[in-house]
Amino acid sequence: MPGATDAKSGHRQRLKDKFLADGLSKFTHEEIVELLLAFGTPRKDTKLAARALLQKMGSIRAVFEASPLELATVEGVGRSNIVAIKFIDAVAGQYLEQRLLGHDYLLSSKKVFQYLRHHMENLGKEVFKVIYLDSAGGVLALEDGGRGTVDTADVHPREVIERALAHRAVGLVFAHNHPSGRIEPSPADYRMTRRLIHAAYLVEMKVYDHLIVGKGEDYYSFRDHGHLARFEYEINHFYNTRG
């Protein structure tokens, strides 16, 4: 029906105009998802599908983090819609990474945590990441350093150091997630951190921190809790008292 089509087109154009005028500040979550779905199916009314997505997933963030299989279970959401949603999510992750490169790690801690949350908060398995720093503390690169089961990450210090040498890094920051949401380090986390600091020490690299990412704003810093200084003291004492 021409009238219905014109109404859809007019409503969609009003959403676009509102975004250009005010950004997302005046959008409801339903309108955000509705307009996003419209980019995948421009000739289809997406209001009901947007509402169904939010009802099933629970939040707009959960919509972006849902798997393609989960998204496909929602009535009215087709392949083109799923591509649009996952494409935006991937672009957001790349943007968060790119805006860290070249910036001082210690002056960009909030950006670092935003990047880590985006990539790690809702994963079902532990993932270990390494941030490589130059002599001025600038971020050279960010890479996965190991993936594990629901409660372990497979991390090899030799491989971490090899990658650091390839990047010509002199500083390292480690991070991994706890799928349970609990941020307290496990005995294995302490052992792994000590081994990594020891390996870095032998090639004259400095470990700036090891972060555990939980849920929401929760994270644990080995540096803030004094563990890095303690491990460094132990290693220095070991080598200075030998022979």
Steps between C-alpha positions, in 0.01 A plus 500: 500500500650836395366679808655251742830508312507878508426500872788259567733708285397820673542351848843365412608834355389675819720263700796575274441875527471475878831314515678758284361781715547356848699176475361221717410723794130511411469142376335218690676163489220370283552781248875430489447132419217582261715735292792257505281217370370733230847525350486125440142497366422852377159410354369319807338631818747414777322639806350170615824311439693758704252467786521120487881509503514719809238294679683174433857619557422730791704806401647677201846388603388138510361542147845598369673223693258223399626236258359480147318179599334675796400798286350270237252359754318834519206533264552764234879498526659371184852448370542859381393631841746269673782616273419863585501433876821296506672740260434795733622297798821409316560858388454621858762252621746606232438867578572445871825325406614755244453797732744340746787454256773756553348637821666486841365197685512664843307803371245287313395253771130575449526436126694180567229375734225589249686298238543205735135506610377504141712201403499293818216570743240255369720222363419148614868402518809665639701704250843642572605825330833678478552873449847580367656834596794703369768672712272799561205285609322539167278217379661315208255213459231293672477125443344183633759305694300187577153351522380250754211308646235649724755561778850487349697680230774322310791747527863428407752761623747411225243582230401824675864612510559397139208717390624786718843482336336497157317823591822644650307558820665591829186495712210256541150507644309175544126453532261209520132457579318294759176373341354454848521875558710456815817705477708354784817331363524123522820322609562427131469873421773580754726226363448611140568865584821415686623289206423775250678765708800268533512439124473874431775575752745271318465703178495836681130572448272656758154369587273795575195308617286190482125567493215261564176606330174412674153637433402862460757733650665228708865420440803397702845658462805306614694827502249686718501213752880499525558159345719620212738676739514188718575268207767739365663513843506121523660467155756773564588348835539155344751618239686745724565238768620219273863414477 
